[in-house]
Amino acid sequence: MNRRDFFKFGAAAAAAAAVGRTVRAAEMPGFGPGAPAPQNNQIWLMTSAFPGESFEDVLKRAKSVGAQGLELCVFRRDSDRKDHTATHLDYETFDLAAAQKVVRRCNEEGLRVSVGAYDNLIGGDSQETNQNHILKLIRIAALLGGNDNDVVCGSFVGYDHVLGRQDRGFEKNLEKFKKVFQPILNYAKDLGVTVCVENCPMEGWQPATAPDCYNNLPGCLAARKLMYAILDDDSALQETYDPSHDIWQHIDPSDVIEAMDFRKLRRIHIKGTRNYPTSADSIHWGRLFPEQVVDAKLAKKAGVPIAANEWARLNYEPRLPGFGGSDSCDWTKFLQTLMQKGYKNPFVIENEGCNSSHTGNMGATLQGFRATILNTAPVVWKLGKDGFAYDASGLKPMKAPKKDLPVVTMKDLA
């Protein structure tokens, strides 16, 4: 903005203030006639940042930072995973009474919810256990009203590395995806629930010594398009898109939004990424393939850096937009692209910030959430007397559940 525009806007603001009128967004630099209209999207929190807390605890967290909803993480308690352990609903005992309580409390607090667990459903030793767990979450989503209440079930697909290392291994994973997921999706459809798969490649799901790091089938746009095409019925499958995972793959998320089937976009995970293309690791190993690991003594003798752990092979850092500086995503462009295409669904902040949730400090965790909401607000919310704010005037109460459902397993669906 040049000095002339600055003083022009200042004069407009002063004149408006003199007559008690709020300055319209179109009168503000950056919000001119070409800017897309806000869609009044809700901004939610993903509860993975609050392990060990209760459902009531995370309701309070959402209210405290000005969020409108929660993606409730419901990970298996018996999982051997260390990165995600939050479980904010009791999936073993969840019934109609529990669902009625959740809906009642959400309506009382003016919040909305979905559920999710992100595990490998088509590979690894726990794949069958994970498949049965996601069926429990689909049932929970249905008890909470499913599509009628915009309660979806978030999930990964995963990857079978044994098949993946064979000739045509990727295609064999597509075929296994269909075999495993079609009955899951048919079950979800019967219950009026949508399963939303996320695009994280889960690059740290193998040891740092593994030759590759593609560990979740929908980790690129081509895979997701092929997934829809190979299914007999894809109507219960949609996407949770996280732009951060494409940023470290050197892809502009706005280009992905333009190239995807936009009708399939149900959720956006807000998480940033700061790439480090000039780090010693990047210079030595490049940024096309994951950093490899060799004998530490040999690496030291050669003066070659090696990855410190399985998640440090691609030389980037998780960030939250607007908290502690910039990252490598053009958030204005990305958010405006979504507004231009008419995206009206929730944004869900996934807090994995190195300077926020990963500090282990709750104050920093909540600061990160607040900063991300404020960073997002000017593009997705209208300007009112109190600034950019979500308009809850049209928010309808969640419908109360009335019918219990039996627990099913993959064997029941065979």
Secondary structure, DSSP 8 states (H G I E B T S, - for coil): --HHHHHHHHHHHHHHHHTT----GGGSTT-STTS-------EEEEGGG-TT--HHHHHHHHHHHT-SEEEEEB--TT---SS---B-S-TTT--HHHHHHHHHHHHHHT-EEEEE----SSSSTTHHHHHHHHHHHHHHHHHTTGGGGT--EEE-----HHHHTSTTHHHHHHHHHHHHHHHHHHHHHHHT--EEEE----TTSS-TTSS----SGGGSHHHHHHHHHHSS--TTEEEEE-THHHHTTT--HHHHHHHS-GGGEEEEEE-EEEE-TTSHHHHHH-SSS------HHHHHHHT----SSTT-SS-EEEE-TTSSS--SS-HHHHHHHHHHTT--S-EEE----TTTGGGT-HHHHHHHHHHHHHHHHHHHS-EETTEE----TT---------------HHHH-
